[in-house]
Amino acid sequence: MTLTMFLEPIGELVRNNDAILLGILAVILGGIFYSSHSQHPFWKKFYRFVPVLLMCYLVPAFLNWPLGWVSEDSQLYFMASRYLLPASLILLCLSIDLKGILRLGPKAIIMFLAATTGIILGGPIALFIYTGLFPEAIGISPSELWKGLSTVAGSWIGGGANQAAMKEIFEVQDSLFGTMIVIDVIVANIWMAFLLYGANISDKVDEVLKADNSSITDLKERVKSYRASVSRMPTATDMFYLFAIAFGGVGISHLLSNLVAPFFAGHSEALEQYGLTSLTSGFFWLVVFATTYGVALSFTRVKKLEGVGASNWGSVFIYILVATIGMKMNIGEVFNNLSLFGIGIIWMLIHVIVLLGTAKLIKAPFFFVAVGSQANIGGAASAPVVASAFDTALAPVGVLMAVVGYALGTYGALICAYLLQIAAGG
């Protein structure tokens, strides 16, 4: 009996049962954390160079390719993004230090805007370069190509709602839209992997950038100091308090989101005129209400629940989310659309060059580079993940910047779309 004959029936069972898939992800996460704390020389050396969070992201990807064990109908990412993500935002925001975040200064906003600018300019430049070098490589007419790429711009600046808006505004064909989603997801995930690795060597990158990261260090130390001051052995009652605060807040956030999003959806035509299509997204309001709820509780005695592990549970939920994001990545798709991926890779490289150039110019720390980029490209689902790779105390910074990304998304995507049209000769 060959290995393929043995694995195929198992794969069929996994594809049809999210409970089995969740169990496999749990074992993967447990194995990664176990090995990361091992005293074996190999693992100690391995994790000196490879971040734990990056492993939690990349290893589940092999369940999709080459194993093919992840079904497109899997609801695990939906569960993690709609239930665990808002719960983690609430728990991580309980110990938020708003004064410390404000002291981060204008460099955070500058880097966020630099990330947006890199995407707006990167698309047209990449299209111009690639079609100039390989005019016969892309089997799509220029008039359709720039429209398809506009949906990638919408996703990378503002998220799924803005991506859908670009599709409707420019009447992108469904087949082309599907290809663009693949490019969007794969290229963005490759870049996220680099960011997670960069978080592990951020001090060295800051030395190259000659950056002053004292404000970030101060924020981390203030949060850690507070956590230490309230830390105590948790009881079962404490755990139920955390459960009630977190998932009660998730329920409230879903309730308010379901009330507010349909109201704005009823005025979608008027909102499109002002580029505010994000306001019709239920996920946008879910993130806003969960974050607001967590920040509001940080001004009450509930904040002391940080002492019984609120942020630790928030981190657990974040890692589960990371694993479900990773399992969606089909690395094999890179080889199926190499011509269009060429545009995506060049686009991302220009985005990175603009980011690092701006960081070098204003001496911004790599944390602002990573979170500013991911707040655009990944949005609220992954910006706190990248921020947490630096320290869990910094996760709220990623959330707040991602909300700004939602607000600017459609405007930036429309500017990029018209520049793409010019680059395509339209």
LUMPATI-768405 format. One record per atom (N, C-alpha, C, O): x, y, z. Coordinates in steps of 0.2 Angstrom, whole numbers, plus 5000, padded with zeros to 4 digits. Atoms other than C-alpha are relative to their C-alpha. Example, Ala and Ser with C-alpha at 12.3 -4.5 7.8 and 13.67 -1.06 7.14 Angstrom:
BEGIN
500449945000
506249785039
500450065000
500950055003
499649944999
506849955036
499650055003
499950115004
# end
This chain:
BEGIN
500449945000
500050005000
500450065000
500850075005
499649955001
500850164994
499750065005
499250065008
500249954995
500850325005
499450044997
499050065001
500649965003
499650414993
499449965001
498950005003
500750044999
498350274994
499850005008
499250005009
500150004993
498550285013
499750075002
499350085006
500249944998
498350475014
499450034997
499050075000
500649975004
496950505001
499449995004
499050045005
500650014996
495550425012
500050055006
499550075008
499949964994
496250525027
499850074998
499450115001
500149935003
496250685016
499250014999
499050075000
500749995001
494450655011
499650015006
499150055007
500449994994
493850645029
500250075003
499750105006
499849944997
494850795034
499650064996
499450114999
500449955005
494050895019
499350015002
499050065001
500750004998
492350855025
499850015007
499250005009
500149994993
492550885043
500450055003
501050035005
499649954997
493151045051
500249985007
500750015009
499850024993
493250965068
500649965000
501149975004
499350045000
494650845062
500550054998
501150055000
499649955002
495450995053
500350045006
500850065007
499949964994
495351095069
500549965005
501049995008
499650044995
496150955079
500750004997
501250005001
499450005003
497550945066
500450065002
501050075003
499749934999
497851135068
500350005007
500850035009
499850004993
497851115087
500649965001
501149985005
499450044999
499150975086
500650044997
501250045000
499449965003
500251085074
500250055005
500850065006
499849944995
500151235086
500349975006
500850005008
499750034994
500551125101
500749984999
501149995003
499450025002
501951045092
500550054999
501150055001
499549955001
502751205087
500250045007
500850055008
499849974993
502651285105
500449955004
500849975008
499650054996
503251125112
500850004998
501250005002
499450005002
504751125101
500450065001
501050065002
499749944999
505051305103
500350015007
500750055008
499750004993
505351275122
500449945001
500649935007
499650064999
506351125119
500850025001
501050074999
499349984998
508151125126
500549964995
501149974995
499650045005
508751015111
500450064996
500150114994
499649955004
510151115102
499850014993
499850074991
500349985007
509351095085
499450055000
499450104997
500649965000
507751175090
500250075003
499950125001
499749934998
508651315100
500350044995
500250104995
499749975006
509651355085
499550024995
499550074992
500549985005
508151345073
499650065002
499550104998
500449954998
507051455083
500350075002
500050125003
499649945000
508451585085
499950044994
500050104994
500149965007
508151625066
499350004998
499150044994
500750015003
506351565063
499550025006
499549985011
500549984995
504951655073
499549945001
499349914996
500550054999
503651545081
499450024996
499149974994
500649985003
502251645074
500149984992
499549974989
499950025007
502951615056
499949934999
499649914994
500150075001
502951435059
499349985001
499049944997
500750014999
501151435065
499650024994
499150004993
500349985006
500751525049
500249964994
499849944989
499850035006
501751425036
499949925000
499749894995
500150074999
501651245043
499349984997
499249934994
500750015002
499651245041
499950004992
499549974989
500149995008
499951295022
500149944997
499849934991
499950065004
500551125018
499449955001
499449904997
500750045000
498851055023
499650014994
499349974991
500349985006
498251145008
500449984994
500149954989
499650025006
499651114996
500749985003
501050025007
500250055005
500350984993
499449955002
499249914998
500550054997
499150885004
499350004997
499049954996
500749985002
497550964998
499449985005
498949955003
500550024994
496650925015
499550065002
499150055006
500449944998
495851105016
499550014995
499650034989
500649985004
494151125008
499950074999
499950115004
500349935000
493551285001
499450025004
499350085005
500649994996
492051265011
500150005007
499650005011
499850004993
492951255027
499850075004
499950125001
500249944996
492251375040
500450025006
500350065010
499549994994
493751375052
500250075000
500350115005
499849935001
494351545045
499550055002
499650105006
500649964999
492651615046
499950005008
499850065011
500150004993
492451555064
500650045004
500450085009
499449964997
494251625069
499950074999
500150115004
500049925001
493951795061
499450035003
499550095004
500749974997
492151825067
499949995007
499650035010
500150024993
492251745084
500650015004
500650055009
499450004996
494051725090
500450074999
500650095004
499749945001
494751885082
499750065004
500150095008
500249954996
493552005090
500149995008
500250035012
499850024993
493751905107
500750025002
500850055007
499349994998
495651925106
500150085000
500550105004
499949934999
495452115102
499850035006
500150075009
500349984994
494352135117
500549995006
500750035010
499550024995
495652045128
500650035000
500950055005
499449965001
497152125121
499950075002
500450115004
500149934999
496352295123
499950025007
499950085009
500249994993
495952275141
500650045004
500550085008
499449974997
497752325146
500350054995
500950074996
499749955005
497952455132
500250065004
499950085009
499749934997
498952615136
499950054995
500450064991
500249955005
498152745126
500550065000
500750094994
499549955000
499352875132
500749984997
501050024993
499450035003
500852765127
499950004992
500450014989
500150005007
500052745110
500150074997
500450084991
500049945003
499852925107
500750035000
500950074996
499349985000
501652955112
500549974995
501049984994
499750035006
502152845097
500250054995
500750054991
499949955004
502053005088
499850004993
499549954991
500350005007
501753055070
500349954995
500149934989
499750055005
502952925062
499649944999
499649914993
500550065001
501652785064
499550024994
499449984990
500549985005
500452885053
500450014993
500149994988
499649995006
501852935041
500149944996
500149934990
499850065003
502352755038
499349974997
499449934992
500750025003
500452705036
499950034993
499749994989
500249975006
500252835023
500549984994
500449984988
499550025004
501952785015
499849934997
499949924991
500250075002
501252605014
499450014994
499449974989
500649995005
499652665005
500350034994
500150014988
499749975006
500652774993
500449954996
500449954990
499750055003
501752624989
499649954996
499849934991
500550045004
500252524984
499750044994
499650014989
500349965005
499452664974
500550014994
500350004988
499549995005
501052694964
500349944997
500549934991
499750075002
501652514964
499749974994
500049944990
500450045005
500252444954
500150034993
500349994988
499949975006
500352564939
500749994997
500949974991
499350015002
502252554939
500249934998
500549914993
499950075001
502252364940
499749984993
500049944989
500350015006
501052354926
500450024994
500449994989
499649975005
502052474915
500649964998
500849944993
499450045001
503652374918
499949934997
500349914992
500150075002
502952204916
499849994993
500049954989
500350005007
501952234900
500650034995
500550014989
499549985004
503452324893
500649954999
500849944993
499550055001
504652184896
499849944997
500149904993
500350065002
503452044893
499350014997
498849995000
500649985003
502152104881
499549944998
498949954998
500450055003
501551934875
499949955006
499649905005
500050054994
501651844893
499350005003
499149955005
500649994997
499951904898
499449994995
499350034990
500550015005
498451834889
499350035002
498850015001
500649964998
497251964895
500150074997
500650104997
499949945004
496852124885
500150065006
499950055011
499849954996
497552284893
499350045004
499450055010
500649974998
495752354895
499749965006
499349995010
500350054995
495252204906
500550005006
500349995012
499450024995
496952184915
500050065005
500050045011
499949944995
496952364923
499449995005
499450015011
500650004996
495152334929
500149955006
499949955011
499850064995
495652164937
500450025006
500350015011
499549984995
497152244946
499750055004
499950065010
500349954995
496052384953
499749965006
499749995011
500350044994
495252244964
500549985005
500449985011
499450024995
496952194971
500250075004
500350065010
499949934996
497252384975
499550015005
499650035011
500550004995
495552384984
500149965006
500049985012
499850054995
496052234994
500650025004
500650025010
499449984997
497752294998
500050075004
500450085008
500049944996
497252465004
499550005005
499550035011
500649994995
495552445012
499749935002
499349935007
500350074998
495052255013
499549984995
499450004989
500550035004
493752145006
499450044997
499250044991
500649965002
492352275005
500250054995
499850064990
499849955005
493352394995
500249964994
500249984988
499950055005
493952244984
499349994996
499349994990
500650015003
492152204980
499750074997
499450064992
500249935003
491752394977
500450014993
500050034989
499649995006
493152394964
499749964994
499649984988
500350055004
492352244956
499450034996
499350024990
500749985003
490652324954
500150074996
499850074991
500049945004
491252494949
500349994993
500150034989
499750015006
492352434935
499849944996
500049924991
500350055003
491252284931
500549944998
500649934992
499550055001
492652154932
499749935000
499249915003
500350065001
492251984925
500149955006
500749955009
499950044994
492051844938
500649965000
500949955004
499450045000
493351734931
500650045001
501150015004
499449964998
494651874931
500050025007
500650025010
500049984993
494151924948
500249945004
500649955009
499850064997
494451744954
500850005000
501149985005
499250005001
496251754947
500350055004
500850045007
499749944996
496551924955
500049985008
500450005011
500150024993
495951854972
500649955002
500949965007
499550054999
497251714970
500750045001
501150035005
499449965000
498651844966
500050045007
500550045010
500149964993
498051954981
500249965006
500649985010
499950044994
498051814994
500749975000
501149985005
499450045000
499651724988
500650065001
501050055006
499549955000
500751884986
500050035007
500550045010
500149974993
500051965002
500349955006
500649975010
499750054995
500451805012
500749995000
501049985005
499350005001
502151795005
500450065004
500850055008
499749944997
502551965011
499850005008
500350025012
500250004993
501651935028
500649955003
500849965009
499550054998
502951785030
500650045001
501050035007
499449964999
504351915028
500050045006
500450055009
500149954995
503652035040
500049965007
500349995012
499950044994
503451895053
500749985002
500949985008
499350024999
505251845051
500450075002
500850075006
499749934999
505752035051
499950025008
500350055011
500149984993
504952055068
500549965005
500649995010
499550044996
506151925075
500750035000
501150025005
499349975000
507652025070
499950084999
500350124996
500249935001
506852205071
500550045003
500650105001
499549964998
508252265082
500650014995
500850074995
499449995005
509552235069
499850044994
500150084991
500349955005
508352315056
500050075002
500250124998
500049934997
508152465067
500750035000
500850094999
499349975000
510052485068
500250024992
500550074992
499949985007
510152485049
499650064998
499950114994
500449945001
508752615048
500250065004
500050115003
499849944995
509652715062
499350025003
499350095004
500749984997
507852715070
500050015007
500449975011
500149994993
507352775087
499449965002
498849985001
500650044998
506252635094
499850015008
499549975011
500149994993
506252705112
499250015002
499149995007
500749994999
504352755111
499749935000
499249925005
500350075000
503952575107
500249965006
499849925009
499850034994
505052505120
499750025007
499549985011
500449974994
504252625133
499349975000
499149955006
500750035000
502552565128
500049935002
499649915006
500050074998
502952385130
500249995007
499949955011
499850004992
503852415147
499450025004
499349995010
500549984996
502352505153
499449955001
499249945006
500550065000
501152365148
500249955005
499849925009
499850064997
502252235155
500050015008
499949975012
500049984993
502452335172
499349995003
499349975008
500750004997
500552345174
499849935000
499549915005
500250084999
500352155170
500349975006
500049935010
499750034994
501652115183
499750025007
499749995012
500249984994
500852225196
499349975002
499149975008
500650024999
499152145194
500049925000
499449895000
499950075001
499751965191
499849965006
500049975011
500250054994
498951825202
499849934997
499749934991
500350065002
498451645201
499350004998
498950015002
500750005002
496851625191
499649955003
499949895004
500550054998
495351535198
499549994995
499550024989
500550015005
493951455189
499550064999
499350074993
500549945000
492851605193
500350054995
500050084991
499749955004
494151715185
499949984992
499850034988
500050025007
494151615169
499350014997
499250034991
500749995002
492251625168
499950084999
499550104995
500149935001
492351815170
500350024993
500050064990
499749995006
493551815156
499649984994
499550024989
500450035006
492451705145
499450054999
499250064994
500649955001
490951825149
500250064997
499850094993
499849935003
491851985145
500249994993
500050034989
499850015007
492651915129
499449994996
499350024991
500550025005
491251825121
499350035001
498950044996
500649954999
489851935129
500150064995
499750084992
499849945004
490852075120
499949984992
499750024988
500150025007
490851975104
499350004998
499150024992
500850005001
488951945105
499850074999
499450094994
500349935000
488652135108
500350034993
499950074990
499749985007
489852175093
499649984994
499550024990
500450025005
488952065082
499350034999
499050044994
500749975000
487252135087
500050074997
499650084993
500049935003
487752315084
500250004993
499950044989
499850005007
488652265068
499449984995
499350014990
500650025004
487052185062
499450055000
499050054995
500549955000
486052335066
500250064996
499850094992
499749945003
487252465059
500149994993
500050034988
499850015007
487852385043
499550004995
499550034990
500650005005
486152355035
499850074999
499550094993
500249935000
485752535039
500450044994
500150074990
499649975005
487252595029
499949974993
500050004988
500150035007
486952465015
499450034997
499450034990
500649975003
485252545012
500250074997
499850094993
499849945003
486252705007
500649994997
501050044996
499350025003
487652614998
500150054993
500750064992
499949955006
487352724982
500350065002
500850094998
499749934998
487652884991
500749995003
501150045002
499350014997
489152815001
500549994994
501150014995
499550015006
489952754984
500350064997
500850074995
499849935003
489952934978
500650035004
501050075002
499549974996
491052984993
500549955002
501049965006
499550054999
492052824993
500049975007
500549955010
500150034993
491352755010
499749945000
499349925004
500450065000
490852585005
500249955006
499849915007
499950044994
491752515020
499550005005
499449955009
500549994994
490352575031
499449954999
499049945003
500550055001
489252445023
500249935002
499849885001
499750064999
490352305028
499949985008
500150025012
500150024994
489852205043
500649985004
500649995010
499450024997
491552145047
500450065002
500750065008
499749944997
492152325048
499750025006
500150045011
500449984994
490852365061
500249965006
500249985011
499850054995
491252205070
500750025004
500750025010
499449994997
493052255072
500050075004
500350085009
500049944996
492652435077
499650005007
499950025011
500450014994
491352385090
500449965005
500449985011
499650054995
492452245098
500650045002
500750045008
499449964998
493952365098
499850065005
500150075011
500349954996
492852505106
499849975007
500050015012
500250044994
492152385119
500649995004
500650005010
499450024996
493952325124
500350075003
500550075008
499749944998
494652505125
499650035006
499850065010
500449974995
493152565135
500149965007
500149995012
499950044994
493352425148
500750015003
500850005009
499349984998
495252475149
500050055005
500450075009
500049944995
494652625159
499649985007
499450025011
500450024994
493652515172
500449955004
501049935002
499650054996
494152385185
500149944997
500549894999
499950065004
493952255172
500749994998
500949934996
499350015002
495652295167
500549965004
500949935001
499650044996
496352205181
500049924999
500449885001
500050065002
495852045173
500649984996
500849924994
499450015003
497452065164
500549965004
500949925002
499650034995
498251995180
499949925000
500349885002
500150075000
497451825177
500049974993
499849914991
499850035006
497951805159
499650024994
499549984989
500549985005
496751905148
500450004993
500249984988
499650005006
498151945135
500349934998
500449924992
499850075002
498751765135
499549974996
499649934991
500650035004
497051705130
499950044993
499750004988
500149965006
496951845117
500649984995
500449974989
499550025005
498651785110
499849934998
500049914992
500250065002
497951605110
499650004994
499649974989
500549995005
496551665099
500350024994
500250004988
499649985005
497751755088
500449954996
500449954990
499650055003
498851605085
499549954996
499749934991
500550045004
497251505080
499850034994
499850004988
500149965006
496851645068
500549994995
500449984989
499550015004
498551635061
500049944996
500249934990
500050075003
498451445058
499550004995
499649974989
500650015005
496751465049
500250054994
500050034988
499849965006
497551605038
500549964996
500449964990
499550045003
499051495034
499749944996
499949934990
500350065004
497951345029
499750024994
499649984990
500349985006
497151445016
500450024994
500250024988
499549985005
498751485007
500249944995
500449894998
499950065005
498951374991
500750024997
500750064992
499349985002
500851394988
500049974992
500450014988
499950035007
500651284972
499750054995
499950054989
500349955005
499551424964
500550054997
500450084992
499449955003
501151534962
500249974993
500350024989
499850035006
501651414948
499550004994
499749994989
500550015005
500051414939
499850074997
499550074991
500149935003
499951604936
500650045000
500650105002
499349974999
501751654935
500050074996
500350124999
500049945003
501451794922
499650065004
499950115005
500349954996
500151884933
500350015006
500350065009
499650004994
501151844948
500650055000
500850085005
499549965001
502551934941
499850085001
500250115004
500249944999
501552094941
499950015008
500150065011
500149994993
501052064959
500650005004
500750045009
499349994996
502852034965
500350064999
500650095004
499749945002
503452184956
499750065004
500050105007
500449954996
502052284964
500250005007
500250055010
499850004993
502452224981
500750025002
500850055007
499349984999
504352254979
500050085000
500350115004
500049925000
503952444975
499750025006
499950075009
500349994994
502752444990
500650005006
500650055010
499550014995
504252385001
500550054999
500850085004
499449955001
505552504993
499750075002
500150105006
500349944998
504352654996
500050005008
500250055011
500050004993
504152595014
500750015003
500850055008
499450004997
505952565018
500450064999
500850095003
499749935002
506552725009
499750055005
500150095007
500349954995
505252825020
500349995007
500450045010
499750014993
505852735036
500750025001
500950055006
499349985000
507652765032
500050085000
500450115004
500049925001
507252955028
499850035007
500150085009
500349974994
506252985044
500349965007
500149985012
499750044994
507252855055
499449965004
499449975010
500550044996
505652755059
500149935001
500549904997
499950074998
505752585068
499649954995
499149974992
500350055005
505352425058
499349995002
498949964998
500650014998
503852405069
499550044996
498950014994
500549955004
502952555060
500049984993
499549984989
500050025007
503552485043
499549945000
499149934995
500450065000
502752315047
499350015001
498949984997
500749994998
501152365055
499750054995
499150044993
500249955005
500952515043
499849964993
499349974990
500150045006
501052395028
499449955001
499049954997
500550054999
499952255036
499350035001
498850004999
500649964999
498652385041
499650014993
499050014993
500349995007
498452415022
499849934997
499349924995
500050065004
498752245015
499649955003
499249915000
500350054996
498052135028
499450025003
498949985004
500649974996
496752245037
500049975007
500549955010
500150014993
496052205054
500149935002
500349915008
499950074999
496252015052
500749985002
500949945005
499350024999
498152015051
500550065003
501050045005
499649954997
498752185057
500249995007
500850005009
499850024993
498652135075
500449945001
500849945006
499650065000
499451975071
500850024999
501250005003
499349975001
501052065064
500250045006
500850035008
499949964994
500952185079
500249965006
500749975009
499950044994
500852045091
500749964999
501049945004
499350035001
502451965083
500650045003
501150015005
499649954996
503352115091
499949995007
500449985011
500250014993
502452105107
499350005001
498950044997
500850005000
500652065112
499850075003
499250095001
500249944997
500652235121
499950054994
499550104995
500049955006
500752315103
499449984996
499350024991
500550025004
499252225096
499550054998
499250064993
500549955002
498052365098
500250054995
499850084992
499749965005
499152475088
499849984993
499650024989
500250025007
498852365073
499350004999
499150024993
500749995001
497052365076
499850074998
499450084993
500249935001
496852555076
500350024993
499950064990
499849985006
497952575061
499649974994
499550004989
500450035005
496952445051
499350044999
499150044994
500649965001
495352545055
500150064996
499650084992
499949945004
496152695047
500149984993
499850014988
499950035007
496552585032
499349994997
499250004991
500750015003
494652545030
499850074998
499450074993
500349945002
494252725030
500350034994
499950064990
499649975006
495552775016
499949954994
500149974989
499950055005
495352615006
499750014993
500150014988
500349985007
494152664992
500350054997
500450054991
499749945004
494952834989
500649984997
500749994991
499450025003
496652754987
499949954994
500349964990
500150055005
496052614977
499750034993
499950014988
500349965006
495052734965
500650034996
500750034990
499449975003
496652834962
500549954997
500749964991
499650065003
497652674959
499749984994
500149964989
500450035006
496352614947
500150044994
500250024988
499949965006
496452764936
500750014998
500850024992
499350005002
498352764936
500249934997
500549934992
499950065004
498252584931
499750004993
500049984988
500349995006
497152634917
500550044995
500550024989
499549975004
498452754911
500649964998
500849964992
499450045001
499852634913
499849944994
500349924991
500250055005
498852504902
499850034993
499750004989
500149975007
498652634888
499350024999
499150044994
500749995001
496852674892
499950085000
499350105000
# end
